[in-house]
Amino acid sequence: MNTALWIVQGMLGGMMLILGVMKSFLPVESLNKFLWTTRSPKSFTRFVGISELMIGFGLVLPPLTGILPLLTSIAAASLCLIMIFAIADHIRHKETHDVPKNVIILLLAAFIAVGRS
């Protein structure tokens, strides 16, 4: 179980770090492949990017260093919350093709949240 959790944490942590860097530091105009960035304020896109960076670090660093490992469950639960909002936004804007990937990320984050609590 521990190995499975580490694999999922590494995958989601890396993904969140990459997405967080993109949304935090790249020009918002270059993020048009994320449809929601075209209809959201720049400050919200930056907020999401910084949140994703924090979640990415929170999924990997606490158990790796042994410092406050409870933060991993909190980071995973935060990712679940973000995915719930993302699913609702995609459904509201009739972008149902994006919903399955959000559901998969939600389930993987829930696995981490429960497994590390």
C-alpha positions in Angstrom: 0.0 0.0 0.0 2.8 2.4 0.9 4.4 1.8 -2.5 1.2 2.5 -4.4 0.7 5.7 -2.4 4.2 6.9 -3.2 3.7 6.2 -6.9 0.5 8.1 -7.0 1.9 10.9 -4.8 4.9 11.3 -7.2 2.7 11.3 -10.3 0.2 13.8 -8.9 2.9 15.9 -7.2 4.9 16.2 -10.4 1.9 17.0 -12.4 0.8 19.7 -10.0 4.2 21.2 -9.9 4.4 21.4 -13.7 0.9 22.9 -14.0 1.6 25.3 -11.1 4.7 26.6 -12.7 2.9 27.1 -16.0 0.0 29.0 -14.4 2.1 31.0 -12.0 4.9 32.2 -14.3 3.9 31.9 -18.0 2.0 34.7 -19.7 -1.8 34.0 -19.3 -2.3 34.5 -23.0 -0.1 31.4 -23.7 -2.4 29.3 -21.5 -5.3 29.3 -23.9 -5.2 25.5 -24.1 -6.9 25.6 -20.6 -10.2 27.0 -21.6 -11.1 28.3 -18.2 -8.1 30.7 -18.3 -9.7 32.6 -21.2 -12.8 33.4 -19.1 -11.1 34.0 -15.7 -9.2 37.0 -14.4 -5.4 36.8 -14.6 -5.2 37.0 -10.8 -7.4 33.9 -10.4 -5.2 32.0 -12.8 -2.1 33.0 -10.8 -3.9 32.0 -7.6 -4.7 28.6 -9.0 -1.1 28.2 -10.1 0.3 29.1 -6.7 -2.2 26.7 -5.1 -1.1 23.9 -7.4 2.5 24.6 -6.6 1.8 24.3 -2.8 -0.2 21.1 -3.4 2.6 19.6 -5.5 5.1 20.3 -2.7 2.6 19.2 -0.1 2.1 15.8 -1.7 5.8 14.9 -1.8 7.9 16.9 0.7 6.2 16.2 4.1 6.5 12.4 3.9 9.9 12.6 2.2 11.4 14.8 5.0 9.3 13.4 7.9 8.3 16.9 8.8 4.5 17.3 9.4 3.4 14.3 7.3 -0.2 15.2 8.0 0.2 18.0 5.4 0.2 15.4 2.7 -3.4 14.4 3.5 -4.3 18.1 3.7 -2.7 18.7 0.3 -4.5 15.7 -1.2 -7.9 16.9 0.3 -7.2 20.4 -1.2 -6.6 18.8 -4.6 -9.9 16.9 -4.2 -11.7 20.2 -3.5 -10.1 21.9 -6.6 -11.1 19.0 -8.8 -14.7 19.2 -7.5 -14.8 22.9 -8.4 -13.2 22.1 -11.8 -15.8 19.5 -12.6 -18.6 21.9 -11.7 -17.1 24.6 -13.9 -16.6 22.3 -16.8 -20.2 21.0 -16.6 -21.5 24.6 -16.2 -19.7 25.6 -19.4 -20.6 22.4 -21.3 -17.0 21.2 -21.5 -17.8 17.6 -20.6 -14.7 16.3 -22.5 -12.6 17.6 -19.6 -14.6 16.0 -16.8 -13.2 12.4 -16.9 -9.6 13.6 -16.3 -10.8 15.7 -13.4 -12.6 12.7 -11.9 -9.5 10.5 -12.2 -7.4 13.1 -10.5 -10.1 13.4 -7.8 -10.1 9.7 -7.2 -6.3 9.5 -7.0 -6.1 12.5 -4.6 -8.8 10.9 -2.4 -6.7 7.7 -2.4 -3.8 9.7 -1.0 -5.9 11.7 1.4 -7.3 8.5 3.0 -4.2 6.5 2.7 -2.0 9.0 4.4 -4.4 10.1 7.1 
